Amino acid sequence: MSKFGLYNMFTAVEGKRDSLAKLLLEASKSMEKVDECELYVVSLADDNSDAIYVYEVWSSEEAHQYSLSLEASQQLIQNAKPILAGVEKIGTSIPIGGKGISTSQNHSN
């Protein structure tokens, strides 16, 4: 089974980027307890004062989907809704290695 990478751009309601970033960092902390989540990186866009990028790497796409049903995830989603203007999926990928990525699974072309 291939790893699953996901890159999203979250757009905050004007003036609420810091609040949204704080919630996404809380999400990152909660993912530290989920073995199937290898990376959850939150970055502020340097060219858009309302945008935040999140890059995630999971053991599988199914593990990512399951994580969305966790109580902590559901609570963070509810807390973010009032300050979230939109989410854009930038893309998905099949991570094959690198710093911070386990290479215990083989990848196939």
Secondary structure per residue as TSV (DSSP state, phi and psi in degrees):
chain	resnum	aa	ss	phi	psi
A	1	M	-	360.0	134.0
A	2	S	-	-82.3	151.3
A	3	K	-	-68.4	166.1
A	4	F	E	-128.6	124.8
A	5	G	E	-112.6	143.8
A	6	L	E	-140.4	132.3
A	7	Y	E	-125.5	116.6
A	8	N	E	-123.4	151.9
A	9	M	E	-113.7	122.2
A	10	F	E	-100.4	131.3
A	11	T	E	-111.4	124.0
A	12	A	E	-85.7	155.4
A	13	V	S	-57.9	142.6
A	14	E	T	-48.0	128.2
A	15	G	T	84.3	0.9
A	16	K	-	-113.4	14.4
A	17	R	H	-60.6	-41.9
A	18	D	H	-62.6	-39.4
A	19	S	H	-65.6	-42.4
A	20	L	H	-67.0	-40.8
A	21	A	H	-59.7	-40.7
A	22	K	H	-60.4	-43.1
A	23	L	H	-65.0	-41.1
A	24	L	H	-67.3	-34.4
A	25	L	H	-67.4	-34.3
A	26	E	H	-63.1	-41.2
A	27	A	H	-60.0	-42.2
A	28	S	H	-59.7	-43.8
A	29	K	H	-61.7	-42.2
A	30	S	H	-67.1	-28.0
A	31	M	H	-74.3	-14.9
A	32	E	T	-61.9	-23.9
A	33	K	T	-89.1	-4.1
A	34	V	-	-105.7	106.5
A	35	D	T	-57.4	-32.0
A	36	E	T	-73.7	-13.5
A	37	C	E	-93.8	113.3
A	38	E	E	-91.2	-35.1
A	39	L	E	-141.3	143.6
A	40	Y	E	-148.8	95.4
A	41	V	E	-109.9	127.6
A	42	V	E	-108.7	128.2
A	43	S	E	-134.9	139.5
A	44	L	E	-83.6	136.9
A	45	A	-	-69.4	137.9
A	46	D	S	-90.8	-6.7
A	47	D	S	-118.1	9.4
A	48	N	-	-150.6	112.0
A	49	S	T	-71.3	-3.3
A	50	D	T	-113.8	-1.4
A	51	A	E	-105.9	144.9
A	52	I	E	-135.0	134.9
A	53	Y	E	-103.5	141.6
A	54	V	E	-128.3	125.5
A	55	Y	E	-113.5	126.0
A	56	E	E	-123.3	144.4
A	57	V	E	-128.4	128.6
A	58	W	E	-124.2	157.8
A	59	S	S	-63.7	-26.5
A	60	S	-	-164.2	164.2
A	61	E	H	-65.2	-35.5
A	62	E	H	-62.4	-39.7
A	63	A	H	-63.1	-39.8
A	64	H	H	-63.2	-47.7
A	65	Q	H	-59.1	-42.6
A	66	Y	H	-61.9	-38.9
A	67	S	H	-60.0	-29.4
A	68	L	T	-68.2	-18.8
A	69	S	T	-91.3	-6.8
A	70	L	S	-65.6	147.2
A	71	E	H	-57.0	-43.4
A	72	A	H	-62.0	-40.6
A	73	S	H	-65.2	-45.3
A	74	Q	H	-61.7	-39.9
A	75	Q	H	-66.3	-43.0
A	76	L	H	-64.7	-38.5
A	77	I	H	-61.3	-45.6
A	78	Q	H	-62.2	-40.8
A	79	N	H	-67.8	-30.3
A	80	A	H	-81.6	-27.4
A	81	K	G	-49.7	-44.9
A	82	P	G	-66.9	-21.1
A	83	I	G	-113.7	9.2
A	84	L	E	-103.9	118.4
A	85	A	E	-87.2	-26.2
A	86	G	E	177.4	163.9
A	87	V	E	-133.4	130.5
A	88	E	E	-121.2	124.3
A	89	K	E	-77.3	114.4
A	90	I	E	-75.0	-40.0
A	91	G	E	171.0	169.9
A	92	T	E	-120.1	163.6
A	93	S	E	-152.1	172.7
A	94	I	-	-118.1	89.5
A	95	P	-	-62.0	135.8
A	96	I	-	-118.4	-3.8
A	97	G	-	155.0	179.5
A	98	G	-	126.3	172.8
A	99	K	T	-57.7	125.5
A	100	G	T	91.6	-8.0
A	101	I	-	-108.9	123.9
A	102	S	-	-68.7	147.2
A	103	T	-	-118.1	27.7
A	104	S	-	-72.3	-18.6
A	105	Q	S	-103.9	143.0
A	106	N	-	-79.8	151.1
A	107	H	-	-110.9	156.0
A	108	S	-	-125.1	151.6
A	109	N	-	-82.7	360.0
